[in-house]
Amino acid sequence: MDLRLKGKRCLVTGGASGIGLATAKMLIDEGCHVVLWDQSGNVREIAARLLAENEVAIPDPFTKNCKVEIKGEVVDVADEARVQQAAKELGERWGILDHLVHCAAVGSRRFGFPFTNLKPEDWVRPMHVNVMGMVHVAHAIAPTMMASKSGSMIFVGSVAGQIGSQTDPPYSASKAATINFAQCLAKDLAPFGVRVNTVCPGMVQTNLNRHVWESWCETVPPEDRITYEQWAQSKIDSVVPLKRWQTSEDIASMIVFLSSDRAAQVTGQTINVDGGYVMHW
Ligand SMILES: NC(=O)c1ccc[n+]([C@@H]2O[C@H](COP(=O)([O-])OP(=O)(O)OC[C@H]3O[C@@H](n4cnc5c(N)ncnc54)[C@H](O)[C@@H]3O)[C@@H](O)[C@H]2O)c1
């Protein structure tokens, strides 16, 4: 299926790693221009590597020796002023933005079962990065899409935001907020022809997921610890009907499809890519 994404201008937050990076690669493969925002300083090198991988023999006057434009910017989405500045620069560079994919997020890095293992202060960072980060990005990007009367936004939520996952309550609550605010955005922006959806991964082997296992390990005696793979597999065997991990590419495929005009009638939806873990909502 031709997703008709060639030449579209896309912004991927959290694009230096995991699901964000896989999404950026897939958008580039579809012929999109991609800007990556990430708090990690290596985002520029990653963008440079993606550029090198996509070099073509006959240079295009606009994109020089690459078939698409690719740029990495160090942006902490929790920093409203930085997000506004980076969005302004993006507006000056491209004029319009066709697709936003917001992946940047963090967990509390503490094992939250029972919730009394955490202190209230453990909630501050995940709520700020995940909730306010989304708010900052939405405020910075929506006016451009409203003005052009087109565009799509995908927010990456989580199944944790739908089931009160006990491993990290602040993270779960922040992802419930992601789903809820995306629905508000979908209603607000529909009159402007802008679609907004949430994609919820289940379990994907990324740094963020590994941090959950690391914080679990801190709560059990050394002799009871198991490897990351054993820990995750036991969770998957017990709760995931399709009995396997999702890959970053599994999630990226849904994000890219929902971004495309092939999903022109899909907005305000929460789509789980979780092997059947959650079957309601
Ligand atoms: N991995 C999973 O099992 C899983 C499950 C459900 C949901 N998710 C969601 O998927 C999304 C991507 O996570 P991932 O699993 O690829 O993890 P990841 O850690 O590989 O990627 C997250 C990226 O976000 C960046 N980031 C973190 N805080 C940031 C900030 N303040 N500003 C800008 N960038 C920031 C990180 O540097 C990193 O590159 C997240 O929204 C996460 O909540 C992941």
The ligand as an SDF file (V2000), in Angstrom:
LIG
                    3D

 44 48  0  0  0  0  0  0  0  0999 V2000
    8.9950    0.2610   25.8300 N   0  0  0  0  0  0  0  0  0  0  0  0
    7.7930   -0.0650   26.2460 C   0  0  0  0  0  0  0  0  0  0  0  0
    7.5480   -1.2030   26.6640 O   0  0  0  0  0  0  0  0  0  0  0  0
    6.6900    0.9630   26.2120 C   0  0  0  0  0  0  0  0  0  0  0  0
    5.4210    0.5520   26.5950 C   0  0  0  0  0  0  0  0  0  0  0  0
    4.3960    1.4730   26.5670 C   0  0  0  0  0  0  0  0  0  0  0  0
    4.6450    2.7750   26.1660 C   0  0  0  0  0  0  0  0  0  0  0  0
    5.8860    3.1560   25.8010 N   0  0  0  0  0  0  0  0  0  0  0  0
    6.0720    4.5560   25.3860 C   0  0  0  0  0  0  0  0  0  0  0  0
    6.8110    4.6130   24.1840 O   0  0  0  0  0  0  0  0  0  0  0  0
    7.4410    5.9000   24.0920 C   0  0  0  0  0  0  0  0  0  0  0  0
    8.8870    5.7370   23.6650 C   0  0  0  0  0  0  0  0  0  0  0  0
    9.5830    5.0680   24.7020 O   0  0  0  0  0  0  0  0  0  0  0  0
   10.6420    3.9200   24.4070 P   0  0  0  0  0  0  0  0  0  0  0  0
   10.1430    2.6740   25.0070 O   0  0  0  0  0  0  0  0  0  0  0  0
   11.0430    3.9610   22.9780 O   0  0  0  0  0  0  0  0  0  0  0  0
   11.8310    4.3850   25.3720 O   0  0  0  0  0  0  0  0  0  0  0  0
   13.2790    4.9700   25.0970 P   0  0  0  0  0  0  0  0  0  0  0  0
   13.8110    5.2640   26.4540 O   0  0  0  0  0  0  0  0  0  0  0  0
   14.0520    4.0760   24.2050 O   0  0  0  0  0  0  0  0  0  0  0  0
   12.9820    6.3260   24.3090 O   0  0  0  0  0  0  0  0  0  0  0  0
   12.4900    7.4830   24.9430 C   0  0  0  0  0  0  0  0  0  0  0  0
   13.2140    8.6670   24.3460 C   0  0  0  0  0  0  0  0  0  0  0  0
   12.6310    9.8500   24.9290 O   0  0  0  0  0  0  0  0  0  0  0  0
   13.6960   10.7220   25.2410 C   0  0  0  0  0  0  0  0  0  0  0  0
   13.2840   11.6290   26.2960 N   0  0  0  0  0  0  0  0  0  0  0  0
   13.0670   11.3300   27.6020 C   0  0  0  0  0  0  0  0  0  0  0  0
   12.7560   12.4470   28.2840 N   0  0  0  0  0  0  0  0  0  0  0  0
   12.7710   13.4530   27.3950 C   0  0  0  0  0  0  0  0  0  0  0  0
   12.5350   14.8440   27.4840 C   0  0  0  0  0  0  0  0  0  0  0  0
   12.2790   15.4240   28.6590 N   0  0  0  0  0  0  0  0  0  0  0  0
   12.6200   15.5930   26.3550 N   0  0  0  0  0  0  0  0  0  0  0  0
   12.9390   15.0270   25.1730 C   0  0  0  0  0  0  0  0  0  0  0  0
   13.1870   13.7220   25.0340 N   0  0  0  0  0  0  0  0  0  0  0  0
   13.1000   12.9520   26.1220 C   0  0  0  0  0  0  0  0  0  0  0  0
   14.8330    9.8070   25.6670 C   0  0  0  0  0  0  0  0  0  0  0  0
   16.1040   10.4710   25.6250 O   0  0  0  0  0  0  0  0  0  0  0  0
   14.7040    8.6760   24.6750 C   0  0  0  0  0  0  0  0  0  0  0  0
   15.4540    8.9170   23.5040 O   0  0  0  0  0  0  0  0  0  0  0  0
    7.2600    6.5520   25.4570 C   0  0  0  0  0  0  0  0  0  0  0  0
    6.2030    7.4950   25.3760 O   0  0  0  0  0  0  0  0  0  0  0  0
    6.8710    5.4050   26.3490 C   0  0  0  0  0  0  0  0  0  0  0  0
    6.1030    5.8220   27.4480 O   0  0  0  0  0  0  0  0  0  0  0  0
    6.9220    2.2780   25.8170 C   0  0  0  0  0  0  0  0  0  0  0  0
  1  2  1  0
  2  3  2  0
  2  4  1  0
  4  5  1  0
  4 44  2  0
  5  6  2  0
  6  7  1  0
  7  8  2  0
  8  9  1  0
  8 44  1  0
  9 10  1  0
  9 42  1  0
 10 11  1  0
 11 12  1  0
 11 40  1  0
 12 13  1  0
 13 14  1  0
 14 15  2  0
 14 16  1  0
 14 17  1  0
 17 18  1  0
 18 19  2  0
 18 20  1  0
 18 21  1  0
 21 22  1  0
 22 23  1  0
 23 24  1  0
 23 38  1  0
 24 25  1  0
 25 26  1  0
 25 36  1  0
 26 27  1  0
 26 35  1  0
 27 28  2  0
 28 29  1  0
 29 30  1  0
 29 35  2  0
 30 31  1  0
 30 32  2  0
 32 33  1  0
 33 34  2  0
 34 35  1  0
 36 37  1  0
 36 38  1  0
 38 39  1  0
 40 41  1  0
 40 42  1  0
 42 43  1  0
M  CHG  2   8   1  16  -1
M  END
$$$$
